[in-house]
Amino acid sequence: MRKMTGLERTLEFLKGTKTDRPPFHPIIMRWAAKYAGFKYRDFCTSYPAKCESMIRCADDFDMDWVTVLSDPYAEASAFGIKCEYPEDDLPKDVSGHLPDMEAVKNLRPFRVMDHARPVNRINEIKEFKKRVGDKYFIVGWVEGPVAEYADLRGVTNASLDFMDDPVIVGQAMEVITENAMEFITLQVEAGAHCVGIGDAFCSQIGPDLYKELAFEREKRMVDLIHKLGAKAKLHICGNTHSIMPDMIKTGADIIDVDHLVPSMAEFAGLLGKGQVFSGKSDPVSVIQDGNASLIEQSVRECHEQARGRCIVSAGCEITPGTTLENMRAYSKAAAKLS
């Protein structure tokens, strides 16, 4: 079988068509910036730096995607969160959180194109499209309703709100969701083949609150992405064992699975036509601290657990401490699968 492009490989794999190997989609952010020689502040805020980093990694390590992932504050900054961007460390939210439920009630949508960070994301996708065309699977990103609410209120206040004021929380999440849908539309129009939905805090709230707060809103986002002709990816960090059936029911084409989920085997039969998992090697104990043999073993185990329906990826972000040797071993392990 001829070698496929990253876009071809990913789209055919999603269809269930035999490919030369499964797609390789490691989540790289700080690692990508470090490899390409950029400070992380520039990676987050300068679209040429982000695109150059991601494309260089894709080219050099035979990856099949490029993505806009960097930090969760693009939408939050437009909603009023103030962030600091250390030269070469993770961004930090320092002020601007919604102080009380009255402020939550008054949350209003923002115009995507009026704010620097969302506009930067649109520019990243346009730059990817210009530079790689249909060579790689281009993935945009939005925050899900639960994760974004937690960003705006802070995780402690948000957790209390979910129990004390679910109606008001739901109203705010409707604003968040409608804004995300505008952002999704603009990213697909800019050239994204797929849009990821990051709703990380959902792993902390349990299955009942997930159904009440997140499921229908995530599903609306997925439905819109499909209506626009793109693929949808759902990313929730942590142990999502208890909510995995509902994550699959959102209809997302790609379901990310973190290493904290004991196994994908019991859920593989729930995947619908056109759905696959992505995961779930441990980015620290396996990809960062392991050796080539352990990395290959983990990649093969994930493949077998998912009955072959698994994109090769770690459960979450590859650490900046991962060596070039181990990243090369990771790439080789993905290439050995068929």
C-alpha positions as CSV (number, residue, x, y, z in Angstrom):
1,M,0.0,0.0,0.0
2,R,1.3,3.5,-0.9
3,K,2.2,5.9,1.8
4,M,-0.8,8.2,2.5
5,T,-0.8,11.8,3.5
6,G,-1.8,12.6,7.1
7,L,-5.2,13.9,6.0
8,E,-5.9,10.9,3.8
9,R,-4.8,8.5,6.5
10,T,-6.9,10.1,9.2
11,L,-10.1,10.4,7.1
12,E,-9.9,6.9,5.7
13,F,-9.1,5.5,9.1
14,L,-12.3,7.2,10.5
15,K,-14.3,5.6,7.7
16,G,-13.0,2.2,8.7
17,T,-11.1,1.8,5.5
18,K,-7.8,-0.1,5.7
19,T,-4.9,2.3,5.9
20,D,-1.1,1.8,5.7
21,R,-1.0,2.4,9.5
22,P,-3.2,4.1,12.1
23,P,-2.8,7.9,12.3
24,F,-0.3,9.4,14.7
25,H,-1.7,12.4,16.6
26,P,0.4,13.1,19.7
27,I,-0.7,16.1,21.7
28,I,2.3,18.4,21.6
29,M,2.4,22.0,22.9
30,R,5.3,22.8,25.1
31,W,7.3,20.0,23.5
32,A,6.6,21.5,20.0
33,A,7.7,25.0,21.0
34,K,10.9,23.7,22.6
35,Y,11.7,21.5,19.6
36,A,11.3,24.4,17.2
37,G,13.2,26.8,19.4
38,F,10.3,29.2,20.4
39,K,9.5,30.5,23.8
40,Y,6.1,29.3,25.0
41,R,4.7,32.8,25.2
42,D,5.3,33.2,21.5
43,F,3.9,29.7,20.8
44,C,0.6,30.8,22.5
45,T,0.3,34.3,21.2
46,S,2.0,34.4,17.8
47,Y,0.4,32.4,15.0
48,P,3.6,32.2,12.8
49,A,5.5,30.6,15.8
50,K,2.7,28.1,16.5
51,C,2.4,27.0,12.9
52,E,6.1,26.7,12.3
53,S,6.5,24.6,15.5
54,M,3.6,22.2,14.6
55,I,4.5,21.8,11.0
56,R,8.2,21.2,11.8
57,C,7.2,18.5,14.3
58,A,4.8,16.9,11.8
59,D,7.4,16.8,9.1
60,D,10.2,15.5,11.3
61,F,8.3,12.9,13.3
62,D,5.9,11.6,10.7
63,M,2.8,13.0,12.5
64,D,-0.5,13.1,10.7
65,W,-2.0,16.3,12.2
66,V,-1.4,19.9,13.1
67,T,-3.4,21.6,15.7
68,V,-4.0,25.0,17.3
69,L,-3.7,23.6,20.9
70,S,-1.7,25.7,23.3
71,D,-3.7,26.9,26.4
72,P,-7.3,27.1,27.4
73,Y,-7.6,30.9,27.6
74,A,-8.5,32.0,24.1
75,E,-12.2,32.3,24.8
76,A,-11.7,33.1,28.5
77,S,-9.6,36.2,27.6
78,A,-12.4,37.4,25.4
79,F,-14.9,36.9,28.3
80,G,-12.7,39.1,30.4
81,I,-10.1,36.9,32.1
82,K,-6.7,38.5,32.5
83,C,-3.8,36.3,31.8
84,E,0.0,36.5,32.2
85,Y,2.2,34.9,29.7
86,P,5.6,34.0,31.2
87,E,8.4,33.9,28.7
88,D,8.7,30.1,28.7
89,D,6.1,28.7,31.0
90,L,2.4,28.0,31.1
91,P,0.0,31.0,31.0
92,K,-1.7,31.9,34.2
93,D,-5.1,33.5,34.8
94,V,-4.6,36.3,37.3
95,S,-7.9,38.2,37.5
96,G,-11.2,38.9,35.9
97,H,-13.1,35.9,37.2
98,L,-16.8,36.2,37.6
99,P,-17.1,37.2,41.3
100,D,-20.6,36.1,42.2
101,M,-23.8,34.6,40.7
102,E,-25.1,38.1,39.8
103,A,-22.1,38.4,37.5
104,V,-22.8,34.9,36.2
105,K,-26.4,36.0,35.3
106,N,-25.0,38.9,33.3
107,L,-22.6,36.9,31.2
108,R,-23.0,38.0,27.6
109,P,-21.5,36.6,24.3
110,F,-18.5,38.2,22.7
111,R,-17.8,38.8,19.0
112,V,-15.1,36.4,18.1
113,M,-13.4,38.7,15.6
114,D,-13.1,41.6,18.1
115,H,-10.6,39.8,20.4
116,A,-6.9,39.0,19.9
117,R,-6.7,35.4,21.1
118,P,-9.6,34.0,19.1
119,V,-8.5,35.9,16.0
120,N,-5.0,34.5,16.5
121,R,-6.6,31.0,16.4
122,I,-8.4,31.8,13.1
123,N,-5.1,33.0,11.7
124,E,-3.3,29.8,12.8
125,I,-5.8,27.7,10.8
126,K,-5.5,30.0,7.8
127,E,-1.7,29.7,8.0
128,F,-1.9,25.9,8.3
129,K,-4.2,25.7,5.3
130,K,-1.8,28.0,3.3
131,R,1.3,26.1,4.2
132,V,0.2,22.4,4.3
133,G,-3.1,22.4,2.4
134,D,-4.4,18.9,2.5
135,K,-1.2,17.2,3.6
136,Y,-2.0,17.1,7.3
137,F,-5.3,16.9,9.3
138,I,-5.8,20.4,10.5
139,V,-7.6,20.6,13.9
140,G,-9.1,23.7,15.5
141,W,-10.3,23.9,19.1
142,V,-13.0,25.3,21.4
143,E,-13.5,25.0,25.1
144,G,-16.5,23.0,26.2
145,P,-19.2,24.4,28.5
146,V,-18.0,22.9,31.8
147,A,-14.3,23.7,31.2
148,E,-15.0,27.3,30.2
149,Y,-17.4,27.9,33.1
150,A,-14.6,26.6,35.4
151,D,-12.2,29.0,33.8
152,L,-14.5,32.0,34.3
153,R,-15.5,31.3,37.9
154,G,-12.5,29.3,39.1
155,V,-12.7,25.6,39.8
156,T,-13.7,25.9,43.5
157,N,-16.5,28.3,42.9
158,A,-17.7,26.5,39.8
159,S,-17.9,23.2,41.7
160,L,-20.1,24.8,44.3
161,D,-22.2,26.5,41.7
162,F,-23.0,23.2,40.0
163,M,-24.7,22.0,43.2
164,D,-26.1,25.3,44.5
165,D,-27.3,27.2,41.4
166,P,-27.6,24.8,38.5
167,V,-30.3,26.9,36.7
168,I,-28.1,30.0,36.6
169,V,-25.1,27.9,35.7
170,G,-27.1,26.4,32.8
171,Q,-28.0,29.9,31.5
172,A,-24.3,30.9,31.5
173,M,-23.3,27.7,29.8
174,E,-25.9,28.5,27.0
175,V,-24.0,31.7,26.4
176,I,-20.7,29.8,26.4
177,T,-22.1,27.2,24.0
178,E,-23.5,29.7,21.6
179,N,-20.2,31.6,21.5
180,A,-18.4,28.3,20.9
181,M,-20.6,27.5,18.0
182,E,-19.8,30.9,16.3
183,F,-16.1,30.1,16.9
184,I,-16.5,26.6,15.5
185,T,-18.0,28.0,12.3
186,L,-15.2,30.5,11.8
187,Q,-12.6,27.8,12.3
188,V,-14.1,25.5,9.8
189,E,-14.6,28.3,7.3
190,A,-10.9,29.1,7.8
191,G,-9.9,25.6,6.8
192,A,-10.1,23.3,9.8
193,H,-10.8,19.7,8.8
194,C,-11.8,19.0,12.4
195,V,-12.6,21.0,15.6
196,G,-11.7,19.6,19.0
197,I,-13.9,20.3,22.0
198,G,-11.9,20.5,25.3
199,D,-14.1,19.9,28.3
200,A,-11.4,18.7,30.8
201,F,-13.2,19.5,34.0
202,C,-16.0,17.0,33.1
203,S,-13.9,14.1,34.5
204,Q,-14.3,15.7,38.0
205,I,-18.1,16.1,38.1
206,G,-19.5,12.6,37.8
207,P,-21.9,11.0,35.3
208,D,-25.1,12.7,36.6
209,L,-23.8,16.3,36.3
210,Y,-22.1,15.4,33.0
211,K,-25.5,14.5,31.6
212,E,-27.1,17.5,33.1
213,L,-24.5,20.2,32.2
214,A,-22.3,18.9,29.4
215,F,-23.8,16.2,27.2
216,E,-26.5,18.0,25.3
217,R,-24.3,21.1,24.8
218,E,-21.3,19.1,23.6
219,K,-23.6,17.2,21.3
220,R,-25.0,20.4,19.8
221,M,-21.4,21.4,19.1
222,V,-20.6,18.1,17.5
223,D,-23.8,18.3,15.3
224,L,-22.8,21.7,14.1
225,I,-19.3,20.6,13.2
226,H,-20.8,17.7,11.2
227,K,-23.3,20.1,9.5
228,L,-20.4,22.2,8.5
229,G,-18.7,19.2,6.9
230,A,-15.9,18.7,9.4
231,K,-15.0,16.1,12.0
232,A,-15.4,16.5,15.7
233,K,-12.9,15.5,18.5
234,L,-13.9,15.3,22.2
235,H,-11.1,15.7,24.7
236,I,-11.7,15.2,28.4
237,C,-8.6,14.7,30.6
238,G,-8.6,12.4,33.6
239,N,-10.5,9.2,34.4
240,T,-13.5,9.3,32.2
241,H,-14.5,5.7,32.7
242,S,-17.9,6.6,34.2
243,I,-18.9,9.0,31.4
244,M,-17.3,7.2,28.5
245,P,-20.6,5.8,27.1
246,D,-22.1,9.3,27.0
247,M,-18.9,10.8,25.5
248,I,-19.3,8.3,22.7
249,K,-23.1,9.1,22.4
250,T,-22.2,12.8,21.6
251,G,-21.3,11.5,18.1
252,A,-17.8,12.9,18.2
253,D,-15.7,11.2,15.5
254,I,-12.6,11.1,17.7
255,I,-12.9,10.3,21.5
256,D,-9.7,11.1,23.4
257,V,-9.0,8.6,26.2
258,D,-6.6,9.5,29.0
259,H,-4.2,6.9,30.5
260,L,-6.2,7.1,33.8
261,V,-9.0,5.1,32.1
262,P,-8.2,1.5,33.0
263,S,-8.9,0.1,29.5
264,M,-10.7,0.9,26.3
265,A,-11.7,-2.7,25.7
266,E,-15.1,-2.5,27.4
267,F,-16.1,0.5,25.4
268,A,-14.8,-0.4,21.9
269,G,-18.1,-2.1,21.1
270,L,-20.0,1.1,21.8
271,L,-18.2,3.0,19.0
272,G,-20.5,3.8,16.1
273,K,-19.7,3.9,12.4
274,G,-17.0,6.5,11.8
275,Q,-15.9,6.8,15.5
276,V,-12.5,6.0,16.9
277,F,-10.6,6.4,20.1
278,S,-7.4,8.4,20.5
279,G,-5.0,7.4,23.3
280,K,-4.1,6.3,25.8
281,S,-0.4,5.9,26.6
282,D,0.8,7.6,29.8
283,P,2.8,10.7,28.7
284,V,5.0,10.6,31.7
285,S,5.7,7.0,32.8
286,V,5.7,5.7,29.2
287,I,6.5,8.4,26.7
288,Q,8.8,10.6,28.8
289,D,10.4,8.1,31.2
290,G,10.1,4.8,29.3
291,N,12.3,3.2,26.6
292,A,11.6,2.2,23.1
293,S,10.4,-1.3,24.1
294,L,7.9,0.1,26.7
295,I,6.6,2.7,24.3
296,E,6.0,0.1,21.6
297,Q,4.3,-2.2,24.1
298,S,1.9,0.6,25.2
299,V,1.1,1.6,21.6
300,R,0.3,-2.0,20.7
301,E,-1.8,-2.6,23.8
302,C,-3.9,0.5,23.1
303,H,-4.4,-0.7,19.5
304,E,-5.6,-4.1,20.7
305,Q,-7.9,-2.7,23.4
306,A,-9.7,-0.6,20.9
307,R,-9.9,-3.5,18.4
308,G,-7.7,-1.5,16.0
309,R,-10.0,1.6,16.2
310,C,-7.5,3.9,17.9
311,I,-5.4,6.8,16.7
312,V,-1.9,6.6,18.3
313,S,-1.7,9.3,20.9
314,A,-0.9,9.8,24.6
315,G,-3.7,10.4,27.0
316,C,-2.8,14.0,27.2
317,E,0.1,16.4,26.4
318,I,3.5,15.1,25.7
319,T,5.8,16.6,28.3
320,P,8.6,19.1,27.4
321,G,11.0,16.7,29.2
322,T,10.4,14.0,26.6
323,T,13.7,13.2,24.8
324,L,14.1,13.3,21.0
325,E,15.1,9.6,21.3
326,N,11.8,8.7,22.9
327,M,9.7,10.8,20.4
328,R,11.4,9.0,17.6
329,A,10.7,5.7,19.3
330,Y,7.1,6.8,19.6
331,S,6.8,7.6,15.9
332,K,8.4,4.3,15.0
333,A,6.0,2.4,17.2
334,A,3.1,4.0,15.4
335,A,4.6,3.2,12.1
336,K,4.9,-0.5,13.0
337,L,1.1,-0.9,13.4
338,S,-1.0,-2.0,10.5
